[in-house]
């Protein structure tokens, strides 16, 4: 299942079918201005949530913490 931002979903049966279904959904949304506004607002919200500087900092902090917890790499050559 491929899910577009905003909740539309298309089943994955073949690459050609996915491309056709996604294209049809894009056209459907483009023809419905209210739906387009909803999809755009949801996309903006998701970008702000997942790609903010604060989220980036949390991800980097977690990666460093995991690396420190794991300890020295056993195969390291000094």
C-alpha positions in Angstrom: 0.0 0.0 0.0 1.3 3.4 -0.9 -0.1 6.2 1.1 -0.1 9.8 -0.1 0.2 12.6 2.5 -3.4 13.4 3.4 -4.5 9.8 3.7 -5.2 8.6 0.2 -3.9 5.1 -0.4 -3.3 2.9 -3.4 -2.6 -0.8 -3.4 0.7 -2.0 -4.8 0.2 -4.7 -7.4 2.6 -3.6 -10.1 4.8 -0.6 -10.8 2.6 0.4 -13.7 -0.6 0.2 -11.6 1.0 2.2 -8.8 2.0 4.9 -11.2 -1.4 5.0 -12.8 -3.2 5.1 -9.5 -1.0 7.8 -8.0 -1.4 9.9 -11.2 -5.2 9.5 -11.0 -5.1 10.6 -7.3 -3.0 13.6 -8.1 -5.4 14.7 -10.8 -8.4 14.1 -8.4 -6.8 16.2 -5.7 -5.9 18.9 -8.2 -9.5 19.1 -9.4 -10.8 19.5 -5.8 -9.5 22.8 -4.4 -10.8 22.1 -0.8 -9.1 18.7 -0.8 -5.9 20.3 -2.2 -5.9 22.8 0.7 -6.3 19.9 3.2 -3.5 17.9 1.7 -1.2 20.9 1.6 -2.0 21.8 5.2 -1.3 18.2 6.3 2.0 18.1 4.3 3.1 21.4 5.9 2.3 20.0 9.3 4.2 16.8 8.7 7.3 18.7 7.4 7.3 21.0 10.4 6.9 18.0 12.7 9.5 15.6 11.2 12.1 18.0 9.7 12.3 20.8 12.3 15.6 21.8 13.8 14.4 20.5 17.2 13.6 17.1 15.7 17.0 17.0 13.9 18.7 17.7 17.2 16.9 14.9 18.9 17.8 12.4 16.1 21.5 13.4 16.2 21.6 13.3 20.0 20.0 9.8 19.9 22.5 8.6 17.3 25.5 9.8 19.4 24.0 8.3 22.5 23.6 4.9 20.7 27.2 5.1 19.4 28.6 5.9 22.8 26.6 3.1 24.4 27.8 0.6 21.8 31.4 1.4 22.7 34.5 1.2 20.5 34.2 -0.5 17.2 35.9 -3.9 17.5 37.3 -3.9 14.0 38.8 -0.4 14.4 42.4 0.0 13.3 44.4 2.6 15.3 
